[in-house]
Amino acid sequence: MWLQVSLLCLSFLTLASHSQAEDRASLHRSNDPAGRCHYTFTVESPEEASCPGGSGKPETDGVLSRLTLLEALVSRLIAGVDTDTRTEVGAKGEEGLQEAYSQVIGERNQLQQDKERLNRQVQELQRRVAELSQEAESLRQKPCEQSHSSGGAQHENSHRPANDPAYDFSNGAYQEMKAEVTEVPASHLIPEGNHNFTGCGELLSVGDPVLHRKADGITGKYGVWLQDPEPQGPLYTNKTVWRIDTVGKDVRQLFAYEDMKQFSRGFPMKVLVLPEPVESTGATMYRGSFYYQRKRSRTLIRYDLASESLASRIELPHAGFHGQYPYSWGGYTDIDLAVDEQGLWAIYSTSKAKGAIVISQLDLESLEVKKSWETNIRKNTVANAFMVCGHLYTVASYTAPNTTINYVFDTATGKGRAVTVPFKNKYRYNSMVDYNHIQRKLYAWDNFHMVTYDIRLGRASHGSS
């Protein structure tokens, strides 16, 4: 580029000089001594009267010299520009390669860590399988011991056999082993011909989840949603849908929707502000009252929906709270309130029970404990629990897409046993499961998604643990 500009300028100067001197030029023709014709082109110098050197060669040489220097300078400039460009491009290419290399190294390290973690999990599973096999063999060689004691108050009428290994809570894998050894197929819970049973009985099957609403904000990661199975008064009906987003420092808003259609659209008809903040996802609704646990306490509260006021409050005796005995997913789910055909229940644990699930039936008005049962399954080994017809049911996992309801405890007999009823966590993070005995459905909150499950019950089978 610089060379082209310089040559253009030089040409312009030459043409200009030529045009200025054109009028003073002359052409002569003559014969030389040999008889040849010579043409002589003469241009008069505008500045010099005579030629000092007698020859034009030095000036021509000077022009050629300067022209050569100019060409060399232009070449160096062009070479410098190309070199800088190549250097810049090379630097950018090297930087991109370095970034790609770093990313590959990071991914390789992450894969290596994942591989090591999976290897550890495989080893742990192999170890547990070996332990379960040994324990199963030991159980097969021992006769079943009969226990005739019935369920009673947890602090007085203990019905635990002294030599029952299920109460050795130092062995964390025992409950899962027991589920593997004594699982009962759902088809064996009732005889043939009772599949259309509509009375109160044991859980036979759980249908696929049906989506009704997806939360549209981070506060909807988990929460509570339900319908009152036995509403009181004309203001709220069994079609009214209730919802609380439980992600937040001070959870107090209770949203009311006219029906399921308005709920799915996200249009609440009213927002109630609770007098005390809510702890986690263990709340429930029954007969015109909203029951919940006060934040960071073992205090239970009954909130009357008609008067929009606190109706009663009481401390649940010895109950763990705020992370002492939660479900396996955490979330401060120490106290889980539930409703079924027999009334209001609290599912929790105490230091005396050493983390095992305790069930207490509560008075609907005062919230006082009427009766308690201590089960033989640890609360932190299950993902969630709910009550149906006086039976406690536990869900094995909150993230596995295909998990099971793995344990049932019958408060009528005071006995529990392992079962295997398929259950689906379609969205991989199920933080709330509650039963509605009028709808005969389970309501669940699964990773921003509010779903229901149809269930099927059958005649009770009073098997012992």
Secondary structure, 3 states (H helix, E strand, C coil): CHHHHHHHHHHHHHHHHHHHHHHHEEEEEEECCCCCEEEEEEECCCCCCCCCCCCCHHHHHHHHHHHHHHHHHHHHHHHHHHHHHHHHHHHHHHHHHHHHHHHHHHHHHHHHHHHHHHHHHHHHHHHHHHHHHHHHHHHHHCCCCCCCCCCCCCCCCCCCCCCCHHHCCCCCCHHHHHHHHCCCEHHHCCCCCCCCCCCCCEEEEECCCEEEEECCCHHHCCEEEECCCCCCCCCCCCCCEEEEECCCCCCCEEEEECCHHHHHHCCCCEEEECCCCECCCCCEEECCEEEEEECCCCEEEEEECCCCEEEEEEECCCECCCCCCCECCECCCCCEEEEECCEEEEEECECCCCCEEEEEEECCCCCCEEEEEEEEEEHHHCCEEEEECCEEEEECCCCCCEEEEEEEEECCCCEEEEEEEEEECCCCCEEEEEEECCCCEEEEEECCEEEEEEEEEECCCCCCC
